[in-house]
Amino acid sequence: MMSKGSVLGPFVSLKYLFEKPRTVAYPYQRREISPRYRGFHKNDLEKCIGCGNCADICPCDAIEMVKLPGIEADPKRGSTDERPQINYGRCTYCGLCVDVCPTGSLSLSQDFIHNDVTPESFVAVPRDEKAAPELFDADTDDFTASLIHRRKSDAGYKSELAFTFAHLDGHAKEMEVVPPEERVRSFVEMVRGFTREQAIAEASRCFECQVCEEACPAHMNIADYIRDIWAEDYHQAARDIYKTNPLPEVCGRVCTHNCEKACAMSHRGDPVSIRWLKRYAMDQIPLADYEKALGTPIVKPTGKKVAIVGAGPSGLAAAYYLTLMGYKVTVFEEKEKPGGMMRYGIPEYRLPYPALDKDIAYIEKVGVEIRCNTRVGKDITLDELHRDYDAVFVGIGLQRGRSTRIPGTDHSNVFQAITLLRAITRGEEITVTDKIVVIGGGNVAMDISRSLARLQMNKYGKVDVTVTCLETEEIMPADPEEIAEAREEGIRIIPGRSPVRIEIADDEIVGVHTVCCVSVFDDQHRFNPQVDEADKLFIPGTMVVEAIGQSADDSLLPDELKQQLEFAGRRVKVNEYYQSSIPWLFFGGDFVKGPDVITGIATGHQAARGIDGYLNRPAEE
């Protein structure tokens, strides 16, 4: 061995002169690394919903949400058109972004070497080998390392937090309901509502990512009011709710809650119970305190008047927001009380009348005038409204039931569901038989069958109601919870059957003959039922109720007006602000869109904006 300080020492290094430099080879050679090491991100772009939770939680501000070519928003799924972009000049590989990813699409690889002289190259949109296989090397010893070019075999870091990811409970708080054997005996409200502890715990599950808000037809400020509930600031929650929805007591009970279908939490757990939280917030504020909670609106009168036809969700929403804009609004309602289908089409066990009345009372309190027992087209014409008002909004519901028109439907013991629901609301006596068949598979069918079950229980001490419909249970229009609750109350459901005729003997209904429905829609998703006539089933019953859909009563429209309007099928054609081809006439609710409360509210609010724009247009227009 050469002694320390030898004069030949410097020449020892000459033996490395002809070897390949290891410092150059090192970044491109496979190396064993600790499993705890975290490197560049990978993202399953199909699984990713673009919620932005990763960007929100990043302590280094290293993640930005950007739009990508080929990525389109899907509000029903709760997916946006943005995906995360990582700045590796800032990233510290902490993995918090992976922990809070609700779909589990984001992970960290074990590749962390990147050689480049341009700062821009340290910013990249992570993908995985499924989205960009050409960017990933095979499992070889040598590969070209870069931010989006990695080895396929790297397991990397994935969240293992499962239902407790990001310290959030993946399970929704269970809502207490009245037991089936008790609730089927009355029309008392079946959902009891959250306790304070349940509401705060449920609110704490919200990411505040807001993907649910795109799925909501009214685009409510959901994340804001859930945060208010968590902070127990119910007055602020009410203010955030009323920005887009003046019927929160109603929607807190019967909303179709599309927002929950889009909730980011649903990908690895239960969705946040957004509907029940809205109800809880508003239930904490008595009507007497609404003015204190919402404040007294300071409105400068415009001097202009607007007529609203129909006191349903769309009409009441339009009236509320137009009043806040300074217009004098009068609502004309045909029936004895306002509320439309909310009052006369939804059973009280789902929507108690005091909750509906509370919402309507505040709408009247801000200055909306509601004239009941006034039928437009009979007591007053549209032409008279046009003469006396600066604009007219028509927001009537689907009040007419549709018939199957099969033989036997002209019997006196065959009823329309809407007619019976209306009679039940009014407290009219209904002669129910001991064996009832309901035809239809939507929520109206569930509503009437469950209502009749209650009347049967009170009269006969038992339930004998059978629901049959064309659709299989997988595609029944009714909410799954409605179907489950109906069964709990003793109602039989026989899906996939097409009614052929009603059997009548000695002038009494005996039952309904059906055949198997093989398919409901054709390849273009058009309604075109196909049946197997050899597969027959007789359903006994002494009373038949049809609940296969509703239509609007357009008799208020005179023929000369109808000729000036444009129609898309049975619906009036309108622009984005629900203005028809007649400039002063606007339409909303069921006349233009589907029959649910929140959609009606959304159309009414947007129409209010349209009417405001129309009445404030420059004179030369």
C-alpha positions in Angstrom: 0.0 0.0 0.0 1.2 3.5 -0.8 2.0 5.5 2.3 0.1 8.7 3.1 1.7 11.6 1.4 3.5 9.6 -1.3 4.6 11.5 -4.4 2.9 8.8 -6.5 -0.5 9.4 -5.0 -1.9 11.7 -7.7 -1.2 9.1 -10.4 -3.5 6.5 -8.7 -6.6 8.2 -10.1 -5.4 7.5 -13.6 -6.9 4.0 -13.5 -10.4 5.6 -13.8 -9.4 7.5 -16.9 -10.9 5.0 -19.3 -14.0 4.0 -17.3 -17.5 5.2 -18.1 -18.2 8.1 -15.7 -20.6 6.8 -13.0 -21.9 10.3 -12.2 -23.4 10.5 -15.8 -24.8 7.0 -15.7 -26.4 7.2 -12.2 -29.6 9.0 -13.1 -30.5 6.6 -15.8 -29.8 3.3 -13.9 -32.3 1.4 -11.9 -31.5 1.6 -8.2 -32.9 0.1 -5.1 -34.7 2.7 -3.0 -36.6 2.7 0.2 -40.3 2.0 0.0 -40.9 5.2 2.0 -39.4 7.4 -0.8 -41.9 9.5 -2.7 -41.4 10.9 -6.2 -43.3 12.3 -9.1 -47.0 12.1 -9.2 -49.1 9.7 -11.3 -52.8 10.5 -12.0 -55.5 8.3 -13.5 -57.2 11.0 -15.6 -60.4 8.9 -16.1 -60.8 8.4 -12.4 -59.9 11.9 -11.5 -62.9 14.3 -11.2 -61.0 17.5 -11.0 -62.4 18.5 -7.6 -59.3 20.5 -6.7 -58.9 19.1 -3.2 -55.3 18.3 -3.9 -54.7 22.0 -4.8 -56.6 23.3 -1.8 -54.6 21.2 0.7 -51.1 21.6 -0.8 -49.0 23.5 1.9 -46.5 24.5 -0.8 -49.0 26.0 -3.3 -47.4 23.5 -5.8 -50.7 22.4 -7.5 -52.7 24.3 -10.0 -55.9 23.1 -11.6 -55.7 23.5 -15.4 -58.0 22.6 -18.3 -56.8 19.8 -20.6 -57.8 19.0 -24.2 -60.2 16.1 -24.4 -61.4 16.5 -20.8 -65.0 17.6 -20.5 -67.0 18.4 -17.5 -69.8 16.0 -16.4 -71.8 17.7 -13.6 -74.0 14.6 -13.0 -70.9 12.6 -12.2 -69.4 15.6 -10.2 -66.5 15.9 -12.6 -65.0 19.2 -13.9 -62.9 19.8 -17.0 -59.8 20.6 -14.9 -56.9 18.3 -13.8 -54.0 19.0 -11.4 -50.7 20.4 -12.7 -47.7 20.0 -10.4 -44.8 22.5 -9.9 -41.9 20.4 -8.7 -40.0 23.5 -7.8 -42.4 23.8 -4.9 -43.5 20.2 -4.2 -42.1 18.6 -1.1 -43.6 15.1 -1.8 -45.5 15.2 1.5 -48.4 13.1 0.1 -51.2 15.2 1.5 -52.7 15.6 -2.0 -52.8 11.8 -2.3 -54.5 11.4 1.1 -57.3 13.8 0.3 -58.0 12.5 -3.2 -61.6 11.3 -3.0 -61.4 9.0 -6.0 -57.9 7.6 -5.3 -56.7 8.6 -8.7 -53.6 10.4 -7.5 -50.5 8.6 -6.3 -46.7 9.2 -6.0 -44.2 7.2 -7.9 -40.7 6.4 -6.6 -39.0 8.3 -9.5 -37.6 11.6 -8.4 -34.7 12.3 -10.7 -35.2 15.0 -13.4 -32.4 16.7 -15.4 -33.2 19.8 -17.3 -32.0 23.4 -17.5 -35.3 25.0 -18.2 -37.6 25.9 -15.2 -40.7 25.3 -17.3 -39.9 21.6 -17.5 -40.4 21.3 -13.8 -44.1 21.9 -14.2 -46.2 19.0 -15.5 -49.6 17.4 -15.6 -49.3 13.9 -14.1 -50.7 11.0 -16.0 -50.4 7.3 -15.7 -49.5 4.5 -18.2 -53.2 4.0 -19.0 -53.5 7.6 -20.3 -50.1 7.8 -21.9 -48.4 4.4 -22.3 -45.8 5.8 -24.7 -44.4 7.9 -21.8 -43.6 4.9 -19.6 -40.6 2.7 -20.0 -40.7 -1.0 -19.7 -39.1 -2.6 -16.6 -35.5 -2.3 -17.8 -32.2 -1.4 -16.0 -31.8 1.8 -18.0 -34.5 4.4 -18.7 -34.9 8.1 -19.4 -36.1 9.8 -16.3 -38.4 12.8 -16.6 -41.4 14.2 -14.8 -43.9 12.2 -16.9 -41.7 9.4 -18.1 -41.4 6.6 -15.5 -41.0 2.9 -15.0 -44.3 1.0 -15.1 -43.4 -1.2 -12.1 -43.1 1.5 -9.6 -45.7 1.0 -6.9 -45.0 4.4 -5.3 -47.2 5.9 -2.6 -50.9 5.5 -2.5 -53.3 6.6 0.3 -54.2 3.7 2.6 -56.6 5.7 4.7 -59.7 4.2 3.1 -62.9 5.4 4.8 -61.0 7.7 7.1 -59.0 9.5 4.4 -58.0 13.0 5.2 -59.3 12.4 8.8 -62.9 12.5 7.4 -65.5 9.9 8.2 -66.5 8.1 5.0 -69.9 7.1 6.5 -72.8 9.6 6.5 -74.7 10.1 9.8 -77.8 7.9 9.8 -81.0 9.9 9.6 -83.6 8.8 12.1 -87.0 8.0 10.6 -90.4 6.9 12.1 -90.6 3.1 12.0 -92.6 1.7 9.1 -95.3 0.0 11.3 -95.8 3.4 13.0 -95.6 5.8 10.1 -98.0 3.8 7.8 -100.8 4.6 10.2 -100.7 8.4 9.7 -99.4 11.2 7.5 -97.0 12.5 10.2 -93.6 13.5 8.8 -91.5 10.4 8.6 -88.0 11.9 8.7 -87.1 13.3 12.1 -84.1 15.4 11.2 -80.6 15.7 12.5 -79.7 16.5 16.0 -77.1 19.3 16.6 -74.3 16.7 17.1 -75.3 14.8 13.9 -75.5 18.0 11.8 -72.1 19.3 12.9 -70.5 15.9 12.4 -72.0 15.5 8.9 -71.0 19.1 8.0 -67.4 18.3 9.0 -67.3 15.6 6.3 -67.6 18.2 3.5 -64.4 18.9 1.4 -65.8 22.2 0.2 -64.6 21.2 -3.3 -67.9 22.6 -4.8 -68.3 19.9 -7.5 -71.7 19.3 -6.1 -72.8 22.9 -7.0 -72.5 22.3 -10.7 -74.8 19.3 -10.4 -77.4 21.4 -8.6 -79.9 22.9 -11.1 -80.0 26.1 -9.0 -76.2 26.0 -8.5 -76.7 26.6 -4.8 -73.7 27.8 -2.6 -73.6 24.3 -1.0 -70.0 24.5 0.4 -70.7 27.9 1.9 -73.8 26.9 3.9 -72.4 23.6 5.0 -69.4 25.5 6.4 -71.8 27.9 8.1 -73.6 24.9 9.7 -70.3 23.5 10.9 -69.6 26.8 12.5 -73.2 26.9 13.9 -73.8 30.2 12.2 -77.4 29.4 11.0 -78.2 33.0 10.1 -75.3 33.1 7.7 -76.3 29.7 6.4 -79.8 31.1 5.6 -78.3 34.0 3.8 -76.1 31.7 1.7 -79.1 29.5 0.9 -81.4 32.3 0.0 -79.0 33.6 -2.6 -80.2 30.9 -5.0 -83.2 29.2 -3.3 -86.2 30.9 -1.5 -87.8 27.5 -0.7 -85.2 25.8 1.6 -87.7 24.2 4.0 -89.2 22.4 1.0 -85.9 21.5 -0.7 -84.5 20.3 2.7 -87.1 17.6 2.5 -88.1 16.7 -1.0 -85.2 17.9 -3.2 -84.0 15.4 -5.8 -80.5 16.0 -4.3 -78.5 15.6 -7.5 -75.8 17.3 -5.6 -75.3 14.2 -3.5 -74.9 12.0 -6.6 -72.0 14.2 -7.6 -70.4 14.5 -4.1 -66.7 13.8 -4.1 -67.0 11.8 -0.9 -69.2 9.2 -2.6 -66.2 7.8 -4.5 -64.7 6.3 -1.3 -67.7 6.5 1.1 -71.2 7.9 1.5 -72.0 11.3 0.0 -72.5 14.2 2.4 -76.2 14.5 3.3 -76.5 17.9 1.7 -80.4 17.9 1.7 -80.7 17.0 5.3 -78.1 19.6 6.3 -80.1 22.3 4.5 -83.2 21.3 6.3 -81.4 21.3 9.7 -80.1 24.9 9.1 -83.5 26.3 8.3 -85.3 24.4 11.0 -83.1 26.2 13.6 -84.6 29.6 12.5 -88.3 30.3 13.4 -90.2 32.4 10.9 -90.3 35.3 13.4 -86.4 35.4 13.2 -86.2 35.3 9.4 -86.0 39.1 9.0 -83.2 39.1 11.7 -81.4 36.3 9.9 -81.8 37.5 6.3 -81.9 41.2 7.0 -84.4 43.7 5.6 -83.8 44.1 1.8 -83.3 47.7 0.8 -85.0 47.8 -2.6 -85.3 50.8 -4.9 -88.7 50.4 -6.7 -88.5 50.3 -10.5 -92.0 51.4 -11.0 -92.7 48.4 -13.1 -95.0 45.5 -12.5 -94.7 41.8 -13.3 -97.5 39.1 -13.3 -96.7 35.6 -12.3 -99.1 32.8 -13.3 -98.9 29.9 -10.9 -97.7 29.8 -7.2 -95.6 26.7 -7.6 -91.8 26.5 -7.2 -90.9 28.4 -10.4 -93.5 31.1 -9.9 -92.6 31.7 -6.3 -88.9 31.8 -7.0 -89.4 34.3 -9.9 -91.6 36.4 -7.7 -89.1 36.5 -4.8 -86.1 37.5 -6.8 -88.0 40.0 -9.0 -89.3 41.6 -5.8 -85.7 42.0 -4.5 -84.9 43.7 -7.8 -87.5 46.3 -7.2 -90.5 45.1 -9.2 -94.1 45.0 -8.0 -95.0 41.4 -8.4 -98.4 39.7 -8.3 -98.9 35.9 -8.4 -102.1 34.5 -9.7 -102.9 31.1 -8.4 -105.9 29.0 -9.5 -106.2 27.0 -6.2 -107.3 28.0 -2.8 -103.8 28.0 -1.4 -100.3 28.7 -2.9 -97.7 26.0 -3.4 -98.8 24.3 -6.6 -97.6 20.7 -6.8 -95.6 21.1 -3.6 -98.9 21.3 -1.8 -101.2 19.3 -4.0 -98.9 16.7 -5.4 -96.5 15.8 -2.5 -97.9 13.9 0.5 -97.7 15.5 3.9 -95.5 12.7 5.4 -92.8 13.9 3.0 -93.5 17.6 3.0 -95.5 18.9 6.1 -97.6 21.8 5.2 -96.2 24.0 8.0 -92.7 23.7 6.4 -94.2 24.8 3.0 -96.2 27.6 4.6 -93.1 28.9 6.4 -91.3 29.3 3.0 -94.3 31.0 1.4 -94.9 33.3 4.3 -91.4 34.8 4.0 -91.8 35.3 0.2 -95.0 37.2 1.0 -93.2 39.1 3.8 -90.7 40.6 1.3 -93.6 42.1 -0.7 -94.9 39.4 -3.1 -98.7 39.5 -3.5 -100.4 36.2 -4.0 -104.0 36.1 -5.4 -105.5 32.6 -4.9 -108.7 31.3 -6.5 -107.9 33.2 -9.6 -107.6 31.1 -12.8 -105.8 32.8 -15.7 -107.7 32.1 -18.8 -111.0 32.2 -17.0 -111.1 34.8 -14.3 -108.5 37.0 -16.0 -107.0 36.5 -19.5 -103.3 36.7 -20.5 -104.2 39.6 -22.7 -105.4 41.5 -19.7 -102.2 40.7 -17.8 -100.2 41.9 -20.8 -102.2 45.2 -20.7 -101.8 45.7 -16.9 -98.3 44.4 -16.4 -94.9 45.1 -18.0 -94.0 41.4 -18.3 -95.7 38.0 -17.6 -94.1 34.8 -16.3 -96.0 31.5 -16.7 -94.9 28.8 -14.3 -97.6 26.3 -14.0 -97.1 22.6 -13.1 -98.1 19.3 -14.6 -101.6 19.1 -13.2 -103.2 16.6 -15.6 -102.6 12.9 -15.3 -102.0 10.7 -18.3 -103.9 7.5 -19.0 -102.7 4.2 -20.3 -106.0 4.0 -22.3 -106.1 0.3 -22.0 -109.6 -1.3 -22.0 -111.3 -0.7 -18.7 -109.8 2.7 -17.8 -113.2 4.3 -18.2 -114.5 2.5 -15.1 -115.5 4.7 -12.2 -113.0 3.0 -9.9 -110.0 3.9 -12.0 -108.4 7.1 -10.9 -105.5 9.4 -11.8 -102.8 9.7 -9.1 -102.7 13.5 -9.3 -106.4 13.7 -8.7 -106.3 11.6 -5.6 -103.2 13.3 -4.1 -105.0 16.6 -4.6 -108.1 15.3 -2.8 -106.0 14.0 0.1 -104.4 17.4 0.5 -107.8 19.0 0.7 -109.0 16.5 3.3 -111.7 15.1 0.9 -113.1 11.7 1.6 -111.7 9.0 -0.6 -113.4 5.6 -0.8 -110.4 3.2 -0.9 -111.0 -0.5 -1.5 -109.1 -3.3 0.2 -107.0 -4.3 -2.8 -105.5 -1.6 -5.0 -103.3 -1.7 -8.1 -101.1 1.3 -9.0 -99.7 1.5 -12.5 -96.5 3.5 -12.8 -92.9 3.5 -11.6 -92.0 7.1 -10.7 -92.1 9.1 -7.5 -95.8 10.0 -8.1 -96.6 6.3 -8.2 -94.7 5.8 -4.9 -96.5 8.9 -3.4 -100.0 7.7 -4.2 -99.4 4.1 -3.3 -97.9 5.0 0.1 -100.8 7.5 0.7 -103.4 4.9 -0.2 -101.6 2.4 2.1 -102.1 4.8 5.0 -105.8 5.1 4.2 -106.1 1.3 3.8 -104.4 0.8 7.2 -106.8 3.2 8.9 -109.9 1.6 7.3 -109.0 -2.1 7.1 -106.1 -2.5 9.5 -103.9 -3.8 6.7 -102.1 -2.8 3.5 -102.8 -4.4 0.1 -101.3 -2.2 -2.6 -99.4 -3.5 -5.6 -97.3 -1.2 -7.9 -96.5 -2.4 -11.4 -94.6 -0.6 -14.1 -92.9 -1.1 -17.5 -89.4 -0.6 -16.2 -87.3 -3.1 -14.4 -86.3 -2.0 -10.9 -82.9 -1.0 -12.1 -84.3 1.8 -14.3 -87.5 2.7 -12.4 -87.7 6.5 -12.3 -88.6 6.5 -8.6 -85.9 7.3 -6.1 -84.4 4.1 -4.7 -85.2 5.3 -1.2 -88.8 5.8 -2.1 -89.0 2.2 -3.4 -87.3 0.8 -0.3 -89.6 2.8 2.0 -92.7 1.7 0.1 -91.7 -2.0 0.6 -91.1 -1.4 4.3 -94.7 -0.2 4.5 -96.0 -3.4 3.0 -96.4 -2.3 -0.6 -95.7 -5.0 -3.3 -93.7 -3.9 -6.4 -93.9 -5.9 -9.6 -91.6 -4.2 -12.2 -91.2 -5.1 -15.8 -94.9 -5.5 -16.6 -97.0 -3.9 -19.3 -100.7 -3.5 -18.5 -103.0 -4.9 -21.2 -106.5 -4.5 -19.9 -108.5 -4.1 -16.7 -110.7 -7.1 -15.9 -114.2 -6.2 -14.9 -116.9 -8.6 -13.7 -120.4 -7.6 -12.7 -119.4 -4.0 -13.1 -116.7 -4.4 -10.5 -112.9 -4.3 -11.1 -111.3 -7.7 -10.5 -107.7 -6.9 -11.5 -105.2 -6.0 -14.2 -103.9 -8.3 -16.9 -100.2 -7.7 -17.8 -97.5 -9.1 -20.0 -93.8 -9.0 -19.6 -92.1 -5.8 -20.8 -88.8 -6.8 -22.5 -87.5 -3.3 -23.1 -88.8 0.2 -22.6 -86.5 2.2 -24.9 -85.0 1.6 -28.3 -81.4 2.0 -29.4 -81.9 5.8 -29.7 -83.4 5.9 -26.2 -86.8 6.7 -27.5 -89.8 5.4 -25.6 -90.7 2.2 -27.5 -91.8 -0.6 -25.2 -91.4 -4.2 -26.5 -93.4 -7.0 -24.8 -93.5 -10.7 -24.6 -97.2 -11.5 -24.9 -96.6 -15.1 -23.9 -95.4 -14.1 -20.5 -98.7 -13.2 -18.8 -99.5 -12.2 -15.2 -102.8 -11.2 -13.6 -102.6 -8.8 -10.7 -105.8 -8.9 -8.5 -107.3 -5.6 -7.4 -110.6 -3.8 -7.0 -109.3 -0.3 -7.5 -106.8 0.9 -10.1 -104.7 4.1 -10.0 -102.8 5.4 -13.0 -99.5 7.2 -12.3 -97.7 7.1 -15.6 -97.0 10.8 -16.0 -98.5 14.2 -16.2 -99.1 17.0 -18.6 -99.6 20.7 -18.3 -102.9 22.4 -18.8 -102.3 25.0 -21.5 -105.9 26.2 -21.8 -104.8 29.6 -20.4 -103.1 30.2 -23.7 -105.5 31.6 -26.3 -105.2 30.1 -29.8 -103.7 33.3 -31.3 -100.9 33.3 -28.7 -100.2 29.6 -29.3 -99.7 30.4 -33.0 -97.0 33.0 -32.1 -95.2 30.6 -29.7 -92.6 28.0 -30.8 -92.8 24.5 -29.3 -90.3 21.7 -28.9 -92.7 18.8 -28.6 -95.1 19.6 -25.8 -92.8 22.2 -24.2 -92.6 25.9 -25.0 -89.3 26.8 -26.7 -87.5 29.6 -24.7 -84.0 31.2 -24.7 -81.5 30.9 -21.9 -83.5 33.4 -19.8 -86.8 31.6 -20.4 -88.1 34.3 -22.7 -90.5 32.9 -25.4 -90.8 34.1 -29.0 -93.3 36.6 -27.6 -90.9 39.2 -25.9 -93.1 40.1 -22.9 -94.0 36.4 -22.1 -91.7 34.2 -20.1 -92.1 30.5 -19.2 -90.6 28.3 -16.5 -91.1 25.2 -14.4 -92.8 22.2 -15.9 -93.8 24.1 -19.0 -90.1 24.0 -20.2 -88.2 21.5 -17.9 -88.6 18.4 -15.8 -91.1 18.2 -12.9 -89.1 18.6 -9.8 -88.9 21.4 -7.3 -85.3 22.5 -7.5 -85.4 22.6 -11.3 -88.5 24.8 -11.1 -86.7 27.1 -8.6 -83.7 27.4 -11.0 -85.9 28.3 -14.0 -87.8 30.9 -11.9 -84.6 32.5 -10.7 -83.1 32.6 -14.2 -86.3 33.9 -15.7 -86.3 36.7 -13.1 -82.9 37.8 -14.4 -84.3 37.6 -18.0 -87.3 39.7 -17.1 -85.0 42.3 -15.4 -82.9 42.4 -18.5 -85.9 42.7 -20.8 -87.4 45.5 -18.8 -84.2 47.4 -18.6 -83.1 47.1 -22.2 -82.3 50.3 -24.1 -85.4 52.1 -25.5 -84.3 51.7 -29.1 -84.5 47.9 -28.8 
